[in-house]
Amino acid sequence: MSHLRLTDLDVAGKVVFCRVDFNVPLDGAAITDDRRIRAALPTLRWLVDHGARVVCASHLGRPKGKRVPEMSLAPVARRLSELLGQPVAFADDCVGDAARAVVAGLGTGQVALLENLRYHKGETDGDAAFASELARGMDLYVNDAFGAAHRAHASVTGVPGALGGGAVGFLMEKEVEALARLLKRPERPYVAILGGAKVSDKIDLIERLLERVDTILVGGAMAYTFLAAQGGKVGGSLVEADKLDLARDLMARAAAKGVRLELPVDHVVADALEGKKVSGLSTVTGPIPDGKIGVDIGPETVARWKAILSPAVKTVLWNGPVGLFEAAGADAGTRALAEHLGGIAAFRVLGGGDTAAAAARFGLESKYDHVSTGGGAALEYLSGIELPGVAVLER
């Protein structure tokens, strides 16, 4: 990795601006999933232990440049204090007098959290003046927010620019090294499992994977676009009608390159789907009847795909659940693959977002070599797109 690492820095007595990703889900003031906060703890503890004065900055949600009380980071400050086992000062703004007062009051080894960066339009605009204001009074920059690294926002690219560079935190370092291994030196056989809703979200990733993998297993709602492109009946399942030609092209290119592209052969279907709730579940093999909606891969598909994910496989990337895993009765396929994948010896990477959420839901996070916190950033990186937040820290 051609970046300064955290351990390359002398942080004693320094004020360190640490960009973290605390974009956690909230139910009122209650955090329903604190994985992103816990993921930043190794970096924050190292900075504390080495005598830094740590100023954490993050976004939460999309307040679009306005102060939205429901998107305040105040609950995050309370949870971070509990996890670190020490007080965390909270500034009710990220710039201006309120922020400066909190930062000025920090002692050695103490931590503060600034209010939501996106309360200011300058953050998402990548405004240089806003970045300079964020950098005011800071000595060093550390980015541990891989999940925001694909955005050229003020706190991601502007602040390191104002401070003359920066270093990657432990989480960012781990993310980039694990994903780079998939891009540059994957051991083969290499299998990719792709799920989620839309083919259009994964075009670049699929095209990049066709150059590297031996097999692609396509599940989730995106599988129905591929099945419909083959002329199959998919009932009322989600199909991107404007992407049928693309799906046919991708399947033809996979065949031409000798890449095995597997689609589900049976399905768990529902009579009705409302949000994350399904009703009238049954299993069908082959065509999906009219009025039925595909919500999960079926047991025969699970058995076939588990056989493909044999002990001989050396590398596995999983991006996107293969069914509506949040719904009771539509989670069996994702759970079965997650459990099976946790027991093989391959280098296994889960590509963030809903895939990571599924692993956490099933209590299987610790079974894999890397579970990305990146979501969209991981998808772009694996698609070969340069991430601004990574590029700006290149030495």
C-alpha positions in Angstrom: 0.0 0.0 0.0 1.5 3.3 -1.1 0.0 5.3 1.7 1.2 6.6 5.1 -0.1 4.2 7.8 -1.3 5.2 11.2 1.8 3.7 12.7 4.0 6.0 10.5 2.7 9.1 12.4 4.0 10.8 15.5 0.7 11.9 17.1 1.7 12.7 20.6 0.2 16.0 21.6 -1.2 16.6 18.1 -4.7 17.4 17.2 -5.8 14.7 14.7 -8.8 15.1 12.4 -10.1 11.6 12.0 -12.7 11.1 9.3 -14.8 8.1 10.4 -18.0 6.5 9.0 -20.6 6.7 11.7 -23.5 6.7 9.3 -25.5 4.2 11.5 -29.2 3.4 11.4 -31.2 5.1 14.1 -34.7 4.5 15.5 -35.4 7.8 17.1 -32.3 8.3 19.3 -31.5 4.6 19.5 -28.8 3.1 17.3 -30.0 -0.1 15.9 -26.7 -1.3 14.5 -23.4 0.0 15.9 -21.0 -2.1 13.6 -19.6 1.0 11.9 -18.7 2.6 15.3 -17.1 -0.6 16.5 -15.1 -0.9 13.3 -13.4 2.4 14.0 -12.4 1.6 17.6 -8.9 0.1 16.8 -7.8 3.4 15.1 -9.3 5.6 17.8 -7.8 3.6 20.6 -4.4 3.7 19.0 -4.6 7.5 18.7 -5.7 7.8 22.3 -3.0 5.4 23.5 -0.3 7.4 21.7 -1.3 10.7 23.1 -3.3 12.4 20.3 -6.2 14.8 20.8 -8.7 13.1 18.5 -11.4 15.0 16.6 -13.8 12.6 14.9 -15.9 13.8 12.0 -18.7 11.9 10.1 -21.9 12.3 8.1 -25.2 10.7 9.0 -27.9 10.3 6.4 -28.7 13.0 3.8 -29.8 16.2 5.5 -28.9 18.1 2.3 -27.1 21.0 3.9 -29.8 21.6 6.6 -29.9 21.0 10.3 -32.1 17.9 10.7 -32.4 16.9 14.4 -33.3 13.3 13.5 -29.8 13.1 11.9 -27.8 14.4 14.7 -24.7 12.5 15.8 -25.4 13.1 19.5 -26.6 9.5 20.0 -23.4 8.3 18.3 -21.2 10.3 20.7 -23.0 8.6 23.6 -22.4 5.1 22.2 -18.8 5.9 21.2 -18.2 7.0 24.8 -19.5 3.7 26.1 -17.4 1.7 23.7 -14.2 3.6 24.3 -14.8 3.6 28.1 -14.1 7.3 28.3 -16.0 10.6 27.8 -16.5 11.8 24.3 -17.0 15.6 24.0 -19.7 16.5 21.4 -19.7 19.7 19.4 -23.2 20.7 18.2 -21.6 21.9 14.9 -18.6 20.8 12.9 -17.3 24.3 12.2 -17.4 27.7 13.9 -17.1 28.7 17.5 -18.9 25.6 18.9 -16.5 23.2 17.2 -13.4 25.3 18.0 -14.3 25.5 21.7 -14.7 21.7 22.0 -11.5 21.1 20.2 -9.6 23.6 22.3 -10.8 21.9 25.4 -9.3 18.5 24.5 -6.5 17.2 26.5 -4.0 14.4 25.7 -5.7 11.2 24.9 -9.2 12.7 24.8 -11.8 12.4 22.0 -14.4 14.7 20.5 -17.1 14.1 17.9 -18.2 16.9 15.6 -21.9 17.3 14.6 -23.0 15.9 11.2 -20.8 17.2 8.4 -23.7 17.2 5.9 -25.5 19.8 7.9 -23.4 22.1 5.7 -23.8 22.0 1.9 -20.1 22.7 1.6 -19.3 19.1 2.7 -21.0 17.3 -0.3 -20.0 20.1 -2.6 -16.4 19.5 -1.8 -16.1 23.2 -1.0 -12.5 24.3 -0.4 -13.4 27.1 2.0 -15.5 24.7 4.1 -12.6 22.2 4.0 -10.2 24.9 5.2 -12.6 25.7 8.1 -12.7 22.0 9.1 -8.9 21.8 9.0 -8.5 24.9 11.1 -6.6 24.1 14.3 -5.8 20.5 13.1 -2.3 19.1 12.9 -2.8 15.7 11.2 -5.4 14.0 9.1 -6.4 10.3 9.3 -9.1 8.7 7.1 -10.7 5.6 8.5 -14.0 6.0 6.6 -13.7 3.6 3.7 -17.5 3.8 3.3 -17.1 7.5 2.3 -13.9 7.1 0.2 -15.8 7.1 -3.1 -17.1 10.7 -2.5 -14.9 13.8 -3.3 -16.4 15.6 -0.3 -14.7 18.3 1.7 -13.8 16.1 4.7 -12.6 13.3 2.4 -10.4 15.1 -0.1 -10.4 18.8 0.9 -9.1 18.5 4.5 -6.1 16.3 3.6 -5.4 18.8 0.9 -5.4 21.6 3.3 -3.2 19.7 5.8 -0.7 18.5 3.2 -1.7 14.9 3.1 -2.7 12.3 5.7 -2.7 8.6 6.7 -5.0 5.7 6.4 -6.5 4.3 9.6 -6.5 0.6 10.4 -9.9 -0.1 8.9 -9.2 1.8 5.7 -5.9 -0.1 5.4 -7.6 -3.4 5.9 -10.3 -2.6 3.4 -8.0 -1.5 0.6 -5.6 -4.5 1.1 -8.4 -7.1 1.1 -10.1 -5.6 -1.9 -6.8 -5.1 -3.8 -6.1 -8.8 -3.3 -9.3 -9.5 -5.3 -8.3 -7.1 -8.0 -4.7 -7.8 -8.5 -3.8 -11.3 -7.3 -6.8 -13.5 -6.7 -6.1 -17.2 -6.3 -8.1 -19.4 -8.6 -10.6 -21.0 -8.8 -12.4 -17.7 -8.0 -16.2 -17.6 -7.5 -18.3 -14.5 -7.3 -21.8 -14.5 -5.8 -23.8 -11.5 -6.9 -27.2 -10.6 -5.6 -29.3 -7.5 -4.8 -32.0 -5.8 -6.8 -30.5 -4.4 -9.9 -28.2 -5.4 -12.7 -27.7 -1.7 -13.5 -26.0 -1.3 -10.1 -23.4 -3.9 -10.9 -22.6 -3.5 -14.6 -19.0 -2.3 -14.0 -18.4 -4.9 -11.4 -19.6 -7.8 -13.6 -17.5 -6.5 -16.5 -14.4 -6.5 -14.3 -15.2 -9.9 -12.8 -15.5 -11.4 -16.3 -11.7 -10.8 -16.6 -10.9 -12.5 -13.3 -13.3 -15.1 -12.1 -14.1 -18.7 -13.1 -17.8 -18.7 -12.0 -20.5 -16.2 -11.2 -23.6 -17.2 -9.2 -26.4 -14.7 -9.8 -29.2 -14.5 -7.2 -31.4 -11.9 -5.6 -33.9 -9.9 -7.6 -31.3 -9.2 -10.3 -31.5 -12.9 -11.3 -35.0 -12.3 -12.7 -33.7 -9.9 -15.3 -31.2 -12.5 -16.5 -33.9 -15.2 -16.5 -36.3 -12.9 -18.4 -33.5 -12.2 -20.9 -33.3 -15.9 -21.6 -37.1 -15.9 -22.3 -38.0 -17.5 -19.0 -41.2 -16.8 -17.1 -40.6 -14.9 -13.9 -44.2 -14.0 -12.8 -44.4 -10.7 -11.0 -40.8 -10.7 -10.0 -38.7 -7.5 -10.3 -37.3 -7.2 -13.8 -35.3 -4.3 -15.3 -37.0 -4.3 -18.7 -34.6 -1.8 -20.1 -31.6 -4.0 -19.2 -32.7 -7.3 -20.9 -30.3 -6.7 -23.9 -27.5 -5.9 -21.4 -28.2 -9.1 -19.5 -28.0 -11.1 -22.8 -24.8 -9.4 -23.7 -23.2 -10.1 -20.3 -24.2 -13.8 -20.6 -22.8 -14.0 -24.1 -19.5 -12.4 -23.0 -19.3 -14.8 -20.0 -19.7 -17.8 -22.3 -17.1 -16.4 -24.7 -14.6 -16.0 -21.9 -15.3 -19.4 -20.5 -16.8 -18.0 -17.3 -19.6 -20.1 -15.9 -22.7 -17.9 -15.1 -25.2 -19.8 -13.0 -28.8 -18.7 -12.4 -31.3 -20.1 -9.9 -33.2 -23.3 -11.0 -35.8 -23.1 -8.4 -37.3 -20.3 -6.3 -39.1 -19.4 -3.1 -42.1 -17.3 -4.3 -44.7 -15.2 -2.6 -48.3 -14.2 -3.4 -47.7 -10.7 -2.0 -44.7 -8.6 -1.0 -45.1 -5.4 1.1 -41.9 -3.8 2.1 -39.9 -6.5 4.0 -43.0 -8.7 4.6 -44.0 -11.6 2.4 -47.1 -13.8 2.4 -48.3 -17.0 0.6 -44.9 -18.6 0.3 -44.2 -21.7 -1.8 -41.4 -23.2 -3.8 -41.4 -23.7 -7.6 -38.9 -25.2 -10.0 -38.5 -23.7 -13.4 -40.9 -21.0 -14.7 -42.5 -18.8 -12.0 -46.3 -18.7 -12.4 -48.1 -15.4 -13.1 -49.0 -13.6 -9.9 -46.1 -15.1 -8.0 -43.1 -13.0 -6.9 -39.6 -14.5 -6.5 -38.1 -13.7 -3.1 -35.4 -16.3 -2.6 -33.4 -19.0 -4.3 -34.8 -22.5 -3.7 -33.3 -25.5 -2.0 -32.1 -27.2 -5.3 -30.2 -24.0 -6.2 -28.7 -23.9 -2.8 -27.5 -27.5 -3.1 -26.0 -26.8 -6.6 -24.3 -23.6 -5.5 -22.9 -25.2 -2.4 -21.3 -27.9 -4.6 -19.7 -25.2 -6.8 -18.4 -23.6 -3.6 -16.3 -26.7 -3.0 -13.1 -27.0 -0.9 -11.2 -26.6 -4.2 -12.3 -23.0 -4.5 -9.5 -20.5 -3.4 -11.3 -17.1 -3.6 -14.9 -16.0 -3.1 -16.4 -12.5 -3.4 -20.0 -12.1 -2.2 -21.8 -8.9 -3.1 -25.5 -8.8 -2.5 -27.9 -11.2 -0.7 -29.6 -13.9 -2.9 -33.0 -13.3 -1.4 -35.1 -11.0 0.8 -33.1 -12.0 3.9 -34.9 -9.6 6.2 -38.2 -11.4 5.7 -39.1 -14.5 7.6 -39.4 -17.4 5.1 -37.3 -15.6 2.4 -34.0 -15.8 4.2 -33.1 -19.5 3.9 -31.0 -19.2 0.7 -28.8 -16.4 2.0 -28.5 -18.0 5.4 -27.5 -21.4 3.8 -24.9 -19.9 1.6 -23.5 -17.7 4.4 -23.2 -20.8 6.7 -21.6 -22.9 4.0 -19.2 -20.1 3.0 -18.1 -19.7 6.6 -16.9 -23.3 6.6 -14.6 -23.4 3.6 -10.9 -22.5 3.4 -11.0 -20.0 0.6 -10.1 -16.3 0.9 -13.7 -15.0 1.4 -14.7 -11.3 1.2 -18.2 -10.0 1.8 -18.8 -6.8 -0.2 -20.5 -4.6 2.4 -23.9 -3.2 2.6 -26.7 -5.7 2.7 -24.3 -8.6 2.5 -22.6 -7.5 5.7 -26.0 -6.9 7.3 -27.0 -10.4 6.4 -23.9 -11.9 7.9 -24.4 -9.9 11.1 -28.1 -11.0 11.2 -27.0 -14.6 11.1 -24.2 -14.2 13.6 -21.6 -15.2 11.0 -19.4 -12.0 10.6 -16.4 -13.6 12.3 -16.4 -16.6 9.8 -15.0 -14.6 6.8 -11.6 -13.2 6.0 -13.0 -9.7 5.4 -16.4 -8.1 5.7 -16.3 -4.7 4.0 -18.0 -1.8 5.7 -17.8 0.1 2.4 -21.0 -0.7 0.5 -20.9 1.6 -2.5 -17.2 2.3 -2.0 -16.4 -1.4 -2.1 -18.5 -1.8 -5.2 -16.7 1.0 -7.0 -13.3 -0.1 -6.0 -13.9 -3.7 -7.2 -15.2 -2.2 -10.4 -11.8 -0.6 -11.0 -13.0 3.0 -10.3 -10.5 5.2 -8.5 -11.7 6.3 -5.1 -11.0 10.0 -4.4 -10.5 9.4 -0.7 -7.9 6.7 -1.3 -6.2 8.6 -4.2 -5.7 11.8 -2.2 -3.6 9.9 0.4 -1.3 8.3 -2.2 2.3 9.1 -1.5 
